[in-house]
Each structure stands twice: as C-alpha cells, then as structure tokens.
Amino acid sequence: MKKIALIIASIICFILGFIGLLIPVIPQIPFFVLGVLCLSAASTRFKRFLVGTSLYQKHLKEHIDKHEKVAAFLNG
C-alpha cells in the first residue's frame, strides 16, 4: 500500500512540475525533486539507478547524507 501511495505521489508531483514549466508562477524544481524522492523510495531499481548517476554523486549525496529525515525516508 505504501509503495502505491508513493508512486501516486510521485506522479502528482511530476504533473505539478510540468504545470510549473508552463505557468511561471508555480515553482517546478521542488515538485520534480519531491517526485524523484518519492519514486526512489517506492522503487529499489530506480533508487539504484539514481544513486549510481554522477549527478547524484556530485550534487545530492552530501545533502541527503546530512539530513537524517530525508535519508530515513529513502531508506525505508
């Protein structure tokens, strides 16, 4: 049930992010980041892909390791 809820939340966040691209009043970046976090928490395959990218290693790894709540959300 949690996995389905996280996938639905990630889809909603991606839709809101794309709406934010069309309407400049709505910020799109937080919605895309939240969508990626929800999707990586729901899918171990996507999480392995995300953690293996150089973009994650360069820019996100230190921030996620620093914030315990985000790390706990991603780990389960």
NORDAQUI-V292280 format. One record per pair of residues at least 4 apart in sequence whose ideal C-beta (glycine too) atoms are under 6 Angstrom apart, sorted by the first residue. I is the first residue (numbers start at 1). J is the second residue. D is the distance in Angstrom with one decimal. If there is no record, write none. Layout:
i:I j:J d:D
i:I j:J d:D
This chain:
i:3 j:42 d:4.9
i:6 j:38 d:4.8
i:6 j:41 d:5.4
i:6 j:42 d:3.7
i:7 j:42 d:5.0
i:9 j:38 d:4.7
i:10 j:35 d:4.5
i:10 j:38 d:3.8
i:10 j:39 d:4.1
i:13 j:31 d:4.7
i:13 j:34 d:4.7
i:13 j:35 d:3.4
i:14 j:35 d:4.4
i:16 j:31 d:4.4
i:17 j:28 d:4.6
i:17 j:31 d:3.7
i:17 j:32 d:4.3
i:19 j:23 d:5.9
i:19 j:26 d:6.0
i:20 j:26 d:3.9
i:20 j:27 d:5.8
i:20 j:28 d:3.1
i:21 j:28 d:5.2
i:39 j:46 d:5.4
i:40 j:46 d:5.4
i:40 j:47 d:4.2
i:40 j:50 d:5.2
i:41 j:73 d:5.9
i:41 j:74 d:5.5
i:50 j:56 d:5.6
i:51 j:56 d:5.8
i:54 j:58 d:5.9
i:56 j:60 d:4.9
i:57 j:61 d:5.5
i:60 j:64 d:5.6
i:64 j:70 d:5.3
i:64 j:71 d:5.6
i:68 j:72 d:6.0
